[in-house]
Amino acid sequence: MARIRYAILAALTVNLTFTPYANDSHYVLLLPVWLWLIQHNRLWLLAWGLSWLVLLRLVGFPGEVLFALAMLAGVIVTWLREKPQT
């Protein structure tokens, strides 16, 4: 079951990180990933600050990509730390 959970989280974060579709207000679709990361480590509450980087879009920089990259890094780090059994 853990492998399926990590596969779903990784698929969601990879798709929202590397598609032009996500470079708008669709980064909110990463909230389930963020909540899951908070369950594993409370320090991910600090990642909420990265969600404000979307305001960088006002000056022409797609800041929401940094939030998506942080969520992707969090899923990978959590997976490596727990290493689900095959």
C-alpha positions in Angstrom: 0.0 0.0 0.0 2.9 2.4 0.8 4.3 1.9 -2.7 1.0 3.0 -4.3 0.8 6.1 -2.0 4.3 7.1 -3.0 3.6 6.5 -6.7 0.5 8.7 -6.6 2.2 11.5 -4.7 5.2 11.3 -7.1 3.0 11.3 -10.2 1.0 14.3 -8.9 4.1 16.4 -8.1 6.0 15.5 -11.2 3.1 16.3 -13.5 2.4 19.6 -11.7 6.1 20.5 -11.7 7.0 19.9 -15.4 3.8 20.9 -17.2 3.0 24.4 -18.5 -0.5 23.9 -17.3 0.6 24.1 -13.7 2.4 27.4 -14.2 -0.7 29.3 -13.2 -3.0 29.1 -10.2 -3.2 25.3 -10.4 -0.4 24.8 -7.9 -3.2 24.5 -5.3 -3.6 21.0 -6.5 -0.5 20.2 -4.6 -2.2 20.8 -1.2 -2.9 17.1 -0.7 0.8 16.4 -1.1 1.7 19.2 1.3 -0.7 17.9 3.9 0.7 14.4 3.6 4.2 15.8 4.0 3.1 17.7 7.2 1.9 14.4 8.6 5.4 13.0 8.3 7.3 16.0 9.4 6.0 19.2 10.9 8.8 21.2 9.4 6.9 21.1 6.1 4.6 23.8 7.6 7.4 26.2 6.6 6.8 25.3 3.0 3.6 27.3 3.2 5.8 30.3 2.8 6.8 29.1 -0.6 3.2 29.2 -1.7 3.5 33.0 -1.5 6.1 32.9 -4.2 3.2 32.9 -6.6 3.2 36.7 -6.1 6.5 36.8 -8.0 4.4 36.2 -11.1 3.5 39.9 -10.9 7.1 40.7 -11.9 7.3 37.9 -14.5 8.8 35.0 -12.6 6.8 31.8 -12.2 7.3 31.4 -8.4 4.7 28.6 -8.2 7.3 26.3 -9.8 9.5 26.6 -6.7 6.6 25.4 -4.6 6.1 22.4 -6.8 9.8 21.6 -6.8 9.8 21.8 -3.0 6.9 19.3 -2.8 8.6 17.0 -5.3 11.8 17.1 -3.2 9.7 16.4 -0.1 8.2 13.3 -1.5 11.5 12.0 -2.7 13.2 12.7 0.6 10.4 11.1 2.6 10.4 8.1 0.4 14.2 7.7 0.7 13.9 8.1 4.5 11.1 5.5 4.9 12.1 3.3 1.9 8.9 1.2 1.5 9.5 -2.5 1.4 9.0 -4.3 -1.9 
